C-alpha cells in the first residue's frame, strides 16, 4: 500500500529537521576549530616560527643542577652588558698587581663586558648564594702556582656579595699558604702555593727565585700541600707555567736531566715531560690512603700567557683590547704540550679512581681567546719598578678568570 500525502509530508519534514541539525552541528565544530587555531596562538603569544624555536631550545638546553648537557670547554666569548659582577670598590681581596681598574688599563670597561657561552647550551651566571649553599660545612683547597691564588681571589670577590671571610693566621707574604673562613656557612678555602706540585728548592743559596735553576723532585709530592690536604672536600689542582723556568729534574734519587739550566752536557728534559710527571705524582698522592684525602679533585688545565714581541723578561707585552673568536688562534706549542700532558694524566687518574672523583676543569681554549684580559704593564704605577713589570700571565680582577667560577659551580652542582 502506498503512503498517502500526509505521511509523505511528515517524512520530508523529519528529513529536513535532521539535515538542519547536522548542518548546525558541523557549523559549530568548524567555528570552534577555527577559533582555536586562530585565537589560541594570539592568547599565548606564540610566534609564527614557534616550531623552529622549539627545536632550538631542545638542542640548546640550559645547564642547571643535575644537567650536563654539553661540553662547557668549547664556546665563544659573547657580549655581556651586565658584567662585571664586582669592582675593585666592592671587593677587598684583589691583589693590587691584578687591579687593572686601579691602574687604568686602556679599554678595561669593554674588556670586562664579556661572558663565556658554550656551544649548544647556556652556562648559568655564577650565583654566590647557591655556591655557598652547596659548600656549607665543607672546605676547598686551591693547590698550585700564583694563578691558583688568582683564581681563589676571583672566587672570593664573587662570594663577597653574600659574605666576607675571616683570614686565618694572617701572613704578610706573596708566595705562601693562606686560609680564609666563611663563618656563616662554615666554609673554609685555602690556597697552597706550590709552583711545581712536587718538592722543589733552589739549586744554590742566595739564588734568585724567578731566574735561577730549581731542583725539582718529580716523584715526590710537595709536602706543603700533601701533608695538609687531608680533610678537604674539594681540591682545585693546577700547575704548569713554572716548568718553563730553568730547572734540574730529579727522579728516584738521581738527576734525570734539566731544562734551560745552562749545562750543555746535561740531558735535556722537555718541560711537558716534567709537567706530566708532576701531575702523575700529585694524582697518586691524592689517591694514596696515606694522605687521608677523600674528596673530589678538579683538575684545572693550563691558562696560556699572551706575551707578544718578546718574553716577560725582554719587553714582551699584551696589548689586545677584545677577545678572539674560536678558531682564530690556537694554543702555543708549549702550552699545547702542557695541556695534552695534563689531560692524559687526568684520564689515567680518573680511570683508576671511583667515578666522579677526578673532574676536568678545562679552561685552556677559552683563555687562549682572552689575550686582552691580563694586566700587562697596568699592575702598578708607571714610575714603579717591579720585578714582574709586564704581566701577561695573571688575570685582571674583575676579568675573564671570573668565568672559571661559573664552570666550577656547574661541576659541583652536577
RAJO-V917115 format. One record per residue. N is the residue number from 1. OMEGA is omega in radians with two decimals (none if undefined). Layout:
N,OMEGA
N,OMEGA
This chain:
1,-3.11
2,3.10
3,3.11
4,-3.06
5,3.13
6,3.13
7,-3.14
8,-3.13
9,3.11
10,3.13
11,-3.13
12,-3.13
13,3.12
14,-3.14
15,-3.14
16,-3.14
17,3.14
18,3.13
19,3.13
20,3.12
21,3.10
22,3.14
23,3.13
24,3.13
25,3.12
26,3.13
27,3.12
28,-3.13
29,-3.14
30,-3.13
31,3.13
32,-3.14
33,-3.14
34,3.10
35,3.14
36,-3.07
37,-3.08
38,-2.97
39,3.14
40,3.10
41,-3.11
42,-3.12
43,-3.11
44,3.14
45,3.13
46,-3.13
47,-3.13
48,-3.11
49,-3.07
50,-3.09
51,3.14
52,3.10
53,3.13
54,3.11
55,3.12
56,-3.14
57,-3.13
58,-3.09
59,-3.14
60,-3.07
61,3.00
62,3.09
63,3.12
64,3.14
65,3.14
66,-3.12
67,3.04
68,-2.87
69,-3.08
70,3.14
71,-3.06
72,-3.13
73,-3.10
74,-3.12
75,-3.13
76,2.93
77,-3.09
78,-3.13
79,-3.13
80,-3.11
81,-3.09
82,-3.12
83,-0.02
84,-3.13
85,3.12
86,3.07
87,3.10
88,3.06
89,-3.08
90,-3.13
91,3.14
92,-3.02
93,-3.12
94,3.00
95,-3.05
96,-3.12
97,3.06
98,-3.14
99,-3.07
100,3.06
101,-3.08
102,-3.02
103,2.93
104,3.08
105,-3.12
106,3.10
107,-3.04
108,-3.11
109,3.13
110,3.12
111,-3.09
112,-2.96
113,3.08
114,3.02
115,-3.12
116,-3.13
117,3.09
118,3.07
119,3.00
120,3.11
121,3.10
122,3.10
123,-3.09
124,3.06
125,-3.14
126,3.11
127,-3.06
128,3.13
129,3.10
130,3.14
131,-3.11
132,3.07
133,-3.10
134,-3.09
135,3.11
136,-3.12
137,-3.13
138,-3.09
139,-3.10
140,3.12
141,2.98
142,-3.05
143,3.14
144,-3.05
145,-3.06
146,3.05
147,3.01
148,3.07
149,3.08
150,3.13
151,-3.13
152,3.13
153,3.04
154,3.12
155,-3.12
156,3.07
157,3.10
158,-3.14
159,-3.05
160,3.04
161,-3.09
162,-3.07
163,3.01
164,3.14
165,3.03
166,3.13
167,-3.14
168,-3.12
169,-3.10
170,3.13
171,3.10
172,-3.08
173,3.12
174,-3.11
175,3.10
176,3.10
177,3.13
178,-3.14
179,3.11
180,-3.11
181,3.05
182,-2.96
183,-3.07
184,-3.12
185,-3.11
186,-3.13
187,3.14
188,3.09
189,-3.08
190,2.96
191,3.05
192,-3.12
193,-3.08
194,-2.92
195,-3.14
196,-3.03
197,3.13
198,-3.12
199,-3.11
200,2.99
201,3.11
202,-3.04
203,3.13
204,3.13
205,3.12
206,3.14
207,3.10
208,-3.00
209,-3.02
210,-3.02
211,-3.04
212,-3.10
213,3.06
214,2.89
215,-3.11
216,-3.06
217,-2.90
218,-3.10
219,3.11
220,3.11
221,-3.13
222,-3.13
223,3.10
224,3.12
225,-3.02
226,-3.14
227,-3.03
228,-2.97
229,3.14
230,3.10
231,3.08
232,3.14
233,-3.14
234,2.98
235,3.01
236,-2.96
237,3.05
238,3.09
239,3.06
240,-2.90
241,-3.14
242,-3.12
243,3.02
244,3.13
245,3.08
246,-3.10
247,2.99
248,-3.02
249,3.14
250,3.08
251,3.13
252,3.05
253,3.13
254,3.11
255,-3.14
256,-3.09
257,-3.12
258,3.10
259,3.08
260,-3.06
261,3.08
262,3.14
263,-3.08
264,-3.12
265,-3.10
266,3.06
267,-3.12
268,3.06
269,3.14
270,-3.13
271,-3.10
272,3.07
273,3.10
274,3.08
275,3.14
276,-3.12
277,-3.12
278,3.11
279,3.11
280,3.12
281,3.13
282,3.12
283,3.12
284,3.13
285,-3.13
286,3.07
287,-3.03
288,3.12
289,-3.05
290,-3.13
291,-3.13
292,-3.13
293,-3.11
294,-3.00
295,-3.10
296,-3.11
297,3.01
298,-3.08
299,-3.11
300,-3.08
301,-3.04
302,3.01
303,-2.97
304,2.95
305,-3.07
306,3.09
307,3.05
308,3.12
309,3.10
310,3.10
311,-3.08
312,-3.06
313,-3.10
314,2.98
315,3.07
316,-3.10
317,3.09
318,-2.98
319,-3.13
320,-3.02
321,-3.14
322,3.13
323,2.94
324,3.04
325,3.14
326,-3.12
327,3.14
328,-3.09
329,3.11
330,3.12
331,3.02
332,-3.04
333,-3.11
334,-3.11
335,3.09
336,3.10
337,3.08
338,-3.11
339,3.14
340,3.13
341,-3.13
342,-3.09
343,-3.14
344,3.10
345,3.05
346,-3.12
347,3.12
348,-3.14
349,-3.12
350,-3.13
351,-3.12
352,-3.09
353,3.08
354,-3.13
355,3.10
356,-3.11
357,3.09
358,-3.08
359,-3.11
360,3.04
361,-2.99
362,-3.09
363,-2.96
364,-3.10
365,-3.10
366,-3.11
367,3.04
368,3.14
369,-2.99
370,3.05
371,3.12
372,-2.94
373,-3.14
374,3.07
375,-3.03
376,3.10
377,-3.04
378,3.00
379,-3.14
380,3.08
381,-3.06
382,-3.08
383,-3.10
384,3.05
385,-3.12
386,-3.09
387,-3.09
388,-2.92
389,-3.13
390,-2.96
391,3.05
392,3.13
393,3.13
394,-2.99
395,3.08
396,2.99
397,-0.14
398,-3.10
399,-3.07
400,-3.11
401,3.12
402,3.12
403,3.12
404,3.13
405,2.99
406,-3.13
407,-3.10
408,3.12
409,3.10
410,-3.12
411,3.09
412,-3.10
413,-3.09
414,none
